[in-house]
Each structure stands twice: as structure tokens, then as C-alpha cells.
């Protein structure tokens, strides 16, 4: 089980925002790993699709970064990706979801 469990958007209310280019710069290694999955298509930097549906995008809350990912094909779940360990956890669950 990941060190930081999935959280829903509810606890963050209006304070969660989409990431900026500077935030995405902090995730450059993670973005590179996500780009290696043939099933994912990056429509714009940090926004990935699986087939014709949105699959993964990022948010910021304070100094923390989060990925919203549609692992079950229906609902988005939020995963903290601030640390390298958290990013590795995300890559593992994405790999399991897309068969990579």
C-alpha cells in the first residue's frame, strides 16, 4: 500500500488549483515516465488521455502536488505526488491500470 493513501477532492475545497508551468517543472521526471506508456497521450503538458477520455492531470495545494487519475475508467482519484516516492507509487498504479 502506498505511504500516502488516495484522497478525494472534498477536503481541499476551493484551495486546490490546477498546476502552473513552474509546478510541472517540479514533476518533469514523473512526466517523462508517464510519457513512456504507449496507451497514454499527452494532450497538453501534464494532461494525459487514455483513448478518447481524460485520464490524468495535476493539481496543487500549498506546496503539495497531486495527480487526479481515472484508474477505474470511471471516477478520478487524487494521489499526492510531491515526493519521488509518491511519484514512483503513481507510476506503479498507472502501469497496472494501462497495462504498462
C-alpha positions as a printed NumPy array, in Angstrom:
array([[  0.   ,   0.   ,   0.   ],
       [  1.334,   3.479,  -0.839],
       [  2.635,   5.571,   2.058],
       [  0.114,   8.277,   1.24 ],
       [ -3.387,   6.973,   0.566],
       [ -5.579,   8.293,  -2.169],
       [ -7.664,  11.256,  -1.092],
       [-10.773,  12.768,  -2.574],
       [-11.013,  16.373,  -3.67 ],
       [-13.51 ,  17.263,  -0.938],
       [-11.09 ,  18.087,   1.914],
       [ -9.377,  20.765,  -0.169],
       [-12.384,  22.756,  -1.334],
       [-11.636,  25.785,  -3.477],
       [ -7.989,  25.942,  -2.411],
       [ -6.919,  23.276,  -4.903],
       [ -5.814,  24.728,  -8.221],
       [ -4.547,  23.369, -11.495],
       [ -0.782,  23.329, -11.691],
       [  1.306,  26.072, -13.228],
       [  4.244,  25.581, -15.581],
       [  6.545,  26.03 , -12.573],
       [  4.684,  23.247, -10.742],
       [  5.039,  20.984, -13.774],
       [  8.755,  21.732, -13.852],
       [  8.921,  20.089, -10.403],
       [  7.279,  16.994, -11.945],
       [  9.485,  16.791, -15.023],
       [ 10.907,  13.342, -14.176],
       [  7.414,  11.999, -13.447],
       [  6.075,  13.424, -16.703],
       [  8.91 ,  11.724, -18.549],
       [  7.987,   8.376, -17.007],
       [  4.293,   8.823, -17.85 ],
       [  5.194,   9.622, -21.455],
       [  6.736,   6.149, -21.807],
       [  3.309,   4.456, -21.616],
       [  2.165,   3.876, -25.213],
       [ -1.502,   3.844, -24.181],
       [ -1.332,   7.408, -22.826],
       [ -1.426,  10.507, -24.985],
       [ -0.366,  13.866, -23.569],
       [ -2.821,  16.393, -24.992],
       [ -1.013,  19.299, -23.373],
       [  1.782,  19.321, -20.844],
       [  0.653,  17.395, -17.763],
       [ -2.746,  16.343, -19.159],
       [ -2.976,  12.756, -20.338],
       [ -5.715,  10.846, -22.138],
       [ -6.364,   7.125, -22.321],
       [ -8.183,   6.515, -25.564],
       [-10.583,   9.417, -26.028],
       [-11.091,  10.121, -22.302],
       [ -9.228,  12.295, -19.842],
       [ -7.07 ,  10.038, -17.679],
       [ -4.625,  12.075, -15.593],
       [ -3.967,  15.699, -14.7  ],
       [ -2.358,  17.586, -11.833],
       [ -3.378,  19.981,  -9.06 ],
       [ -1.565,  21.978,  -6.439],
       [ -2.486,  22.64 ,  -2.829],
       [  0.017,  24.789,  -0.991],
       [  3.437,  23.249,  -1.617],
       [  1.998,  19.809,  -2.358],
       [  1.265,  18.418,  -5.793],
       [ -1.468,  15.899,  -6.62 ],
       [ -2.417,  13.782,  -9.609],
       [ -6.055,  13.129, -10.379],
       [ -6.17 ,   9.834, -12.23 ],
       [ -9.071,   7.76 , -13.56 ],
       [ -7.717,   4.334, -12.617],
       [-11.05 ,   2.534, -12.788],
       [-12.096,   4.197, -16.043],
       [-14.959,   5.999, -14.311],
       [-14.014,   8.226, -11.37 ],
       [-10.923,  10.275, -10.658],
       [ -8.941,   9.586,  -7.508],
       [ -6.384,  12.001,  -6.108],
       [ -2.823,  10.891,  -5.353],
       [ -0.183,  13.035,  -3.704],
       [  2.94 ,  13.256,  -5.918],
       [  5.109,  15.733,  -4.051],
       [  7.979,  13.328,  -3.297],
       [  9.882,  10.93 ,  -5.567],
       [  8.473,   8.014,  -3.56 ],
       [  4.92 ,   9.235,  -4.142],
       [  5.679,   9.713,  -7.829],
       [  7.009,   6.151,  -8.07 ],
       [  3.813,   4.908,  -6.396],
       [  1.758,   6.759,  -9.017],
       [  3.773,   5.29 , -11.885],
       [  3.158,   1.808, -10.458],
       [ -0.619,   2.242, -10.223],
       [ -0.775,   3.829, -13.674],
       [  1.234,   0.921, -15.097],
       [ -1.229,  -1.527, -13.534],
       [ -4.195,   0.422, -14.933],
       [ -2.94 ,   0.805, -18.511],
       [ -1.058,  -2.449, -18.825],
       [  2.381,  -0.943, -18.996]])
